[in-house]
C-alpha cells in the first residue's frame, strides 16, 4: 500500500472507535436503563482513550508526513490533499491533549448526563452543581492543553468552529443584539396581535410523531439509512453516512417541541446523509463546522418549516391528523401562530427573533464560568437575572431555566455560539438558493423539496469537512460571514406578520 492508503486505513480504524463510542452515547440517552450509567461512563472513557491514543501515536504522525509527500503534487483541493491537511490539523491539536484527560472528561460527562437528567426532572440544581463545577474545571485543563493567546474560550470554540475567535463572536453578537431587542420591543408593543394558543391544545402523541415522519419523508430523510427515537433533549448523531439517528421529545400539551424539533434535527441528518460516500471512515466525513451544521437545521426548521408556502401544503395534512383541534384554523392562521414572537423560557421552543438572545446569554455565562467570574452554585440566580435583563422574563424553576440544556453536562463548552452563527449562515445560503431556484416558494407550496435538497447536496453537503465553513461560504455566496441577510429577513418577515410600520 502507499503511505496514503496506510494512513486511510489507520484513520478508518480510529473512526470506527469514535463511532462505537457515539453509539454508546446514543444508547445512553435513548434506551439504556438508568442503572447502567456508571458502567457506561467507564466504557465511554475506555473507547475515547483508545481512539485518542491511536490518533496521537507517532505512527500516525509518520504516516501523515509520508502521505503529505505523496499528495504534494496533487491539486490542493483534491480529496486526497484535503484529507491529509485536515487530519494533520486534527492530529497537531489532539496530540496536545493527554489521553488521561480525554478519558476523565468522558468519564465525568458520562456521569453528569445522567445526574442532569434526574436533576432536570426534579427541577433541583443542587445535585448537578458539583458535576458542572468539575466539567468546567476539566474544560479549563483542556483549554490549557490546546493553548490559546487571548481568551480561554478560544481553544474550546475552535473545536466546533475552526479558526473562529471569541472576540469575533462577541463582535457579531454585539452588532445584532440591539436590532433583536428593538424588534422584540416593537412586536411586544403590538400586544396579542398574534398568539400561539392553537399550538397549546391537547395533541395525541402518536399522531404528532406520525405527522413529523410524514414531513421529513417529503424532506428527503432516508429511513433506510436513519431512524428517529425519543430522548430528553433532541439531538442528531451518526455512526456512518449510512446510519444517521435523530431524536425528539413529545409534549401532549404543546405541538411545537415534537414538530419543530423533528424538522430541526432532520436538517442535521440530511447534511450527514448527503456526505459523499467516498469520505466514509475519514476525518472528512462530518460537517464543515458546527455553525455550518446549524445552518442546515435552522434552514429546514425555520426558513422552510415556518414559511407560509410550507403551511399552505402541510396544514391540510396536519388537520387530517387533528380535525377537532384545528377545526377553527386556516393555513394562514396556523402559519401566524407558528411564527408568534413571545419571550419564552425554553431555547429549543423559542421563536426566530428571541432565539439569538438565548444563545448570547449562554455564551456570556460560559465565559464567566470558565474565567472564574461565576461559580457553579450561583448559576441559577445569574441565569434568571440575565433572562430578565435580555428577555424580560424570569423562569419559574430551574428545569425551565439553567437545567434546560444538556450541553454543559456533555462537556460541549464552546458549542452554543454555533447555533446563532448557523442562523446567520442559513440566510446567506437562502438568498443564494432562491436566486438559483426562482420558483422555490411554489415548489414548497406543492410539497416538493427535491430541488432544494439537490442544491444543498451539490453545493454543500457532499464536501463534508473538505472545506472550512468560511471557504464554503466564499465558494457558495461570494462572501464571508455576514449578518445583514439575517436581520433583513427577520425585519421583513415579522414586520409583515405584526404590521410594523
C-alpha positions in Angstrom: 0.0 0.0 0.0 1.0 3.6 -0.5 1.5 5.7 2.6 -1.7 7.5 1.9 -3.6 4.1 1.8 -1.9 3.1 5.1 -3.0 6.5 6.6 -6.6 6.0 5.4 -6.7 2.5 6.9 -5.4 3.8 10.3 -7.9 6.8 10.2 -10.7 4.4 9.4 -10.0 2.3 12.4 -9.9 5.4 14.6 -13.2 6.5 13.1 -14.7 3.1 14.0 -13.7 3.5 17.6 -15.2 7.0 17.7 -18.4 5.9 16.2 -18.8 3.0 18.6 -18.3 5.5 21.4 -21.0 7.7 19.8 -23.3 4.6 19.6 -22.8 4.1 23.3 -23.7 7.7 23.9 -26.9 7.5 21.8 -28.0 4.4 23.7 -27.4 6.1 27.0 -29.8 8.8 26.0 -32.5 6.6 24.4 -32.7 3.0 25.7 -30.1 2.3 28.4 -31.6 1.5 31.8 -30.7 4.1 34.4 -28.7 1.6 36.4 -26.2 1.3 33.6 -24.8 4.9 33.8 -21.7 4.2 35.9 -20.6 1.3 33.7 -21.4 3.2 30.5 -19.2 6.1 31.8 -16.3 3.8 32.1 -16.9 2.2 28.7 -17.0 5.6 27.1 -13.9 6.6 28.8 -12.1 3.5 27.6 -13.2 3.9 24.0 -12.4 7.5 23.8 -9.0 7.0 25.4 -8.1 4.2 22.9 -9.2 6.3 19.9 -7.2 9.3 21.2 -4.1 7.3 21.9 -4.2 5.6 18.5 -4.7 9.0 16.8 -1.8 10.8 18.5 0.6 7.9 18.3 3.9 8.5 16.5 2.9 6.1 13.7 0.0 8.4 12.8 2.5 11.3 12.6 4.9 9.3 10.4 2.1 8.3 8.0 0.9 11.9 7.8 4.4 13.1 6.9 4.8 10.3 4.3 1.3 10.8 2.8 2.0 14.6 2.6 4.9 13.8 0.3 2.7 11.7 -1.9 -0.1 14.3 -2.3 2.1 17.4 -2.7 1.9 17.3 -6.5 -1.9 17.0 -6.5 -4.5 19.8 -6.7 -4.6 21.3 -3.1 -8.4 21.0 -3.3 -8.3 17.3 -4.2 -9.9 14.9 -1.7 -6.5 13.3 -1.0 -4.7 16.6 -0.3 -7.6 17.9 1.8 -7.7 14.6 3.8 -4.1 14.9 4.7 -4.3 18.6 5.7 -7.5 18.2 7.8 -6.1 15.1 9.5 -2.8 17.0 10.2 -4.7 19.8 11.8 -6.7 17.4 14.0 -3.5 15.5 14.8 -1.5 18.6 15.9 -4.3 19.7 18.2 -5.1 16.3 19.6 -1.5 15.4 20.5 -1.5 18.4 22.9 -4.2 16.7 25.0 -3.2 13.9 27.4 -5.1 10.6 27.0 -5.8 10.6 30.7 -7.6 14.0 30.3 -9.7 12.6 27.4 -10.7 9.6 29.5 -11.5 11.7 32.5 -13.7 14.1 30.5 -15.6 11.1 29.0 -16.0 9.6 32.5 -17.2 12.7 34.2 -19.6 13.8 31.4 -20.9 10.2 31.2 -21.9 10.5 34.8 -23.0 14.2 34.6 -25.5 13.5 31.8 -27.5 11.1 34.0 -27.3 13.4 37.0 -28.5 16.3 34.8 -31.4 14.2 33.6 -32.6 13.4 37.1 -31.9 17.0 38.3 -34.0 18.4 35.4 -36.8 16.1 36.1 -36.8 17.2 39.8 -36.0 20.8 38.9 -33.3 20.7 41.5 -29.9 22.4 40.8 -28.0 21.1 43.9 -27.2 17.5 42.7 -25.9 18.8 39.4 -23.9 21.7 40.7 -20.7 19.8 41.7 -20.7 18.0 38.4 -20.9 21.2 36.5 -18.0 22.6 38.5 -16.0 19.5 37.6 -16.9 19.7 33.9 -15.7 23.3 33.8 -12.5 22.5 35.6 -11.8 19.8 33.1 -12.6 22.2 30.2 -10.1 24.7 31.7 -7.5 21.9 31.6 -8.5 21.1 28.1 -8.1 24.8 27.0 -4.8 24.9 28.7 -3.6 21.8 26.9 -4.8 23.1 23.5 -3.4 26.5 24.1 -4.7 30.0 23.4 -3.5 33.5 23.1 -6.3 35.8 24.1 -9.2 34.1 25.7 -9.5 30.6 27.3 -12.8 30.2 25.3 -10.9 30.5 22.0 -9.4 27.0 22.5 -12.8 25.4 23.1 -14.7 27.4 20.4 -12.1 26.3 17.9 -13.2 22.6 18.4 -16.6 23.4 16.9 -15.9 26.5 14.7 -12.3 26.2 13.5 -10.3 29.4 13.4 -13.2 31.5 15.0 -12.2 33.7 17.9 -14.2 34.7 21.0 -13.7 38.3 20.0 -15.2 37.7 16.6 -18.3 36.1 18.0 -18.6 38.8 20.6 -18.4 41.5 17.9 -21.1 39.8 15.8 -23.4 39.4 18.8 -22.9 43.0 19.9 -23.7 44.1 16.3 -27.0 42.3 16.1 -28.2 42.4 19.7 -29.7 45.9 19.5 -31.7 45.1 16.4 -33.0 41.9 18.0 -34.0 43.7 21.2 -35.6 46.6 19.2 -37.6 44.1 17.1 -38.8 42.3 20.2 -39.9 45.5 21.8 -41.7 46.7 18.6 -43.6 43.4 18.4 -44.4 43.5 22.2 -46.0 46.9 21.6 -48.5 45.2 19.3 -49.9 43.2 22.3 -51.6 40.0 21.3 -51.8 40.6 17.6 -50.6 37.1 17.1 -50.6 34.2 19.6 -49.8 30.5 19.6 -52.8 29.3 21.6 -53.6 26.7 18.9 -50.2 25.1 19.4 -51.0 24.6 23.1 -54.1 22.4 22.8 -54.1 18.7 23.5 -52.5 16.7 20.7 -52.2 12.9 20.7 -48.5 12.0 21.0 -48.6 9.2 18.4 -50.3 11.4 15.8 -47.7 14.1 16.5 -45.0 11.6 15.9 -46.6 10.3 12.7 -47.2 13.7 11.2 -43.5 14.6 11.8 -42.5 11.5 10.0 -44.7 12.4 7.0 -43.0 15.8 6.7 -39.4 14.5 6.9 -40.1 11.8 4.4 -41.0 14.5 2.0 -37.9 16.5 3.0 -35.9 13.5 1.8 -34.8 11.8 5.1 -33.7 8.3 4.1 -35.2 5.8 6.6 -33.1 3.0 5.2 -30.1 5.0 6.4 -31.6 6.6 9.5 -34.2 6.5 12.3 -35.9 8.6 14.9 -36.3 7.9 18.6 -37.2 9.8 21.8 -34.8 11.5 24.2 -35.0 14.1 27.0 -33.2 16.6 24.8 -33.4 16.3 20.9 -30.1 15.5 19.1 -28.6 14.1 16.0 -25.8 11.6 15.8 -24.3 9.4 13.1 -22.2 6.2 13.2 -21.8 6.2 9.4 -23.0 8.1 6.4 -25.5 5.3 6.1 -26.6 5.2 9.8 -27.8 8.6 11.0 -30.0 8.9 14.1 -32.3 11.7 15.2 -34.3 12.0 18.4 -37.1 14.3 19.6 -39.4 14.8 22.5 -43.1 15.0 22.5 -45.4 17.2 24.7 -49.1 16.3 24.6 -50.0 19.9 25.6 -47.7 21.7 23.1 -47.3 20.8 19.4 -44.0 22.7 18.8 -41.4 20.6 20.5 -42.0 17.4 18.5 -42.9 19.2 15.3 -40.1 21.8 15.0 -37.7 19.6 16.9 -38.0 16.9 14.3 -37.6 19.4 11.5 -34.5 20.8 13.2 -32.8 17.5 13.7 -33.7 16.4 10.2 -31.8 19.3 8.9 -28.7 18.0 10.6 -29.4 14.5 9.4 -29.8 15.5 5.8 -26.4 17.0 5.9 -24.9 13.8 7.3 -26.7 11.6 4.8 -25.6 13.9 2.0 -21.9 13.4 2.6 -20.1 11.8 -0.4 -19.7 8.0 0.2 -16.0 8.2 -0.7 -15.5 10.2 2.5 -16.8 7.4 4.8 -14.5 6.5 7.7 -12.3 9.5 7.2 -11.9 12.8 9.1 -13.7 14.5 6.2 -17.0 12.6 6.9 -18.5 15.4 9.0 -19.9 18.9 8.7 -17.5 21.8 7.8 -18.2 23.2 11.3 -21.0 23.2 13.8 -22.1 26.7 12.6 -22.5 25.3 9.1 -24.3 22.2 10.6 -26.7 24.5 12.5 -27.3 26.5 9.3 -28.9 23.3 7.9 -31.1 22.6 10.9 -32.3 26.2 11.1 -32.9 26.3 7.4 -35.2 23.2 7.3 -36.8 24.1 10.7 -37.4 27.9 10.1 -36.9 29.0 6.5 -38.8 26.1 5.2 -40.9 24.8 8.2 -42.2 28.1 9.4 -42.8 29.6 6.0 -46.2 30.4 4.5 -45.7 28.1 1.5 -44.9 25.2 3.8 -48.2 25.6 5.7 -50.2 26.0 2.6 -49.3 22.5 1.7 -49.0 20.8 5.1 -51.8 22.4 7.1 -54.5 20.2 5.4 -52.3 17.2 6.2 -52.0 18.3 9.8 -55.7 18.9 10.0 -56.3 15.4 8.8 -54.4 14.2 11.9 -56.1 16.6 14.2 -59.5 17.6 12.8 -61.1 18.6 16.1 -58.1 20.6 17.4 -57.8 22.5 14.1 -61.4 22.9 13.2 -61.3 26.7 13.7 -58.0 27.2 11.9 -56.8 28.0 8.4 -53.4 27.6 6.8 -52.8 31.3 7.3 -53.9 31.5 10.9 -51.8 28.5 11.7 -48.8 30.0 9.9 -49.1 33.1 12.0 -49.4 31.0 15.2 -46.2 29.1 14.3 -44.4 32.4 14.0 -45.6 34.0 17.2 -42.9 36.1 18.8 -43.0 36.0 22.6 -40.1 35.7 25.1 -40.1 32.1 26.4 -38.1 30.2 28.9 -37.0 27.2 26.7 -34.4 27.8 24.0 -35.4 25.0 21.7 -39.0 26.3 21.7 -38.0 29.9 21.1 -39.2 31.9 18.1 -36.8 33.1 15.4 -36.5 36.6 16.9 -35.8 35.8 20.5 -33.7 32.7 19.8 -30.5 34.6 19.4 -30.8 36.2 22.8 -30.9 32.8 24.4 -27.6 32.0 22.7 -26.0 35.2 23.8 -26.9 34.5 27.4 -25.2 31.1 27.3 -22.2 32.5 25.5 -21.7 35.1 28.2 -22.2 32.6 31.0 -19.8 30.1 29.6 -17.1 32.7 29.5 -17.9 33.8 33.1 -17.8 30.2 34.3 -14.5 29.4 32.5 -12.8 32.6 33.7 -13.9 32.3 37.3 -16.3 35.2 37.5 -19.2 32.8 38.1 -19.4 29.8 40.3 -21.4 26.7 39.5 -23.6 27.1 42.6 -24.6 30.6 41.6 -25.6 29.7 38.0 -29.5 29.6 38.6 -29.6 33.0 40.1 -27.3 34.5 37.5 -29.3 32.8 34.7 -32.6 34.2 36.0 -31.1 37.7 36.2 -29.8 37.6 32.6 -33.1 36.2 31.3 -34.9 39.1 32.9 -32.4 41.6 31.5 -32.5 40.3 27.9 -35.9 38.8 27.5 -37.9 40.4 30.3 -39.0 37.1 31.9 -37.8 35.0 34.9 -38.0 31.2 34.8 -40.3 29.8 37.5 -38.0 26.9 38.2 -34.5 25.6 37.2 -35.9 23.0 34.9 -37.1 25.8 32.7 -34.0 27.8 33.4 -30.4 26.7 34.0 -31.2 23.0 33.7 -32.9 23.0 30.3 -29.9 22.2 28.1 -27.9 19.0 28.0 -24.8 20.6 26.5 -22.9 21.6 29.7 -23.3 18.1 31.2 -21.9 16.7 28.0 -18.9 18.9 28.1 -19.9 20.8 25.0 -18.4 24.2 26.1 -17.9 26.5 23.2 -20.8 24.9 21.2 -23.6 27.4 21.9 -22.4 30.3 19.7 -22.6 28.0 16.6 -26.4 28.0 16.9 -26.6 31.7 16.2 -23.8 31.6 13.7 -25.9 28.9 11.9 -28.8 31.3 11.8 -26.7 33.9 10.0 -25.2 31.4 7.6 -28.6 29.9 6.8 -29.9 33.3 5.5 -26.8 33.8 3.4 -27.4 30.4 1.8 -31.1 31.1 1.5 -30.6 34.2 -0.6 -28.3 32.3 -3.0 -30.7 29.3 -3.1 -33.6 31.5 -4.1 -31.6 33.2 -6.7 -30.7 29.8 -8.2 -34.2 28.3 -7.8 -36.5 31.2 -8.5 -39.7 29.2 -8.1 -38.6 27.6 -4.8 -41.6 29.0 -2.9 -44.0 27.5 -5.4 -42.3 24.1 -5.1 -42.5 24.2 -1.3 -46.2 25.2 -1.6 -46.7 21.9 -3.5 -44.7 19.8 -1.0 -41.8 19.5 -3.4 -38.3 19.6 -1.8 -36.1 17.6 -4.2 -34.6 20.7 -5.9 -33.8 22.3 -2.6 -32.1 19.1 -1.3 -30.3 18.6 -4.5 -28.9 22.1 -4.4 -27.7 21.6 -0.9 -26.2 18.2 -1.7 -24.3 19.6 -4.7 -23.1 22.8 -3.2 -22.6 22.0 0.5 -23.4 18.5 1.9 -21.2 16.4 -0.3 -18.0 18.2 0.7 -18.1 17.3 4.4 -15.0 18.8 6.1 -13.1 19.1 2.8 -13.5 22.9 3.0 -13.8 25.2 6.1 -17.0 26.9 6.8 -15.6 30.2 5.6 -14.3 28.6 2.4 -17.7 27.1 1.7 -19.4 30.5 2.3 -17.0 32.2 -0.1 -17.4 29.5 -2.7 -21.2 29.5 -2.5 -22.1 33.1 -1.8 -19.0 35.0 -2.6 -18.6 36.5 0.9 -17.7 35.5 4.4 -19.9 35.6 7.4 -22.4 38.5 7.0 -25.3 39.2 9.5 -27.1 41.6 7.1 -29.3 38.9 5.3 -30.4 37.6 8.7 -31.5 41.0 10.0 -33.2 41.9 6.7 -35.2 38.6 6.8 -36.4 39.0 10.4 -37.4 42.6 9.9 -39.3 41.9 6.7 -41.0 38.7 7.8 -42.1 39.9 11.2 -42.8 43.4 10.0 -45.4 41.9 7.7 -46.8 39.4 10.3 -47.1 42.1 13.1 -47.8 45.0 10.8 -44.8 47.0 11.9 -44.6 50.4 10.2 
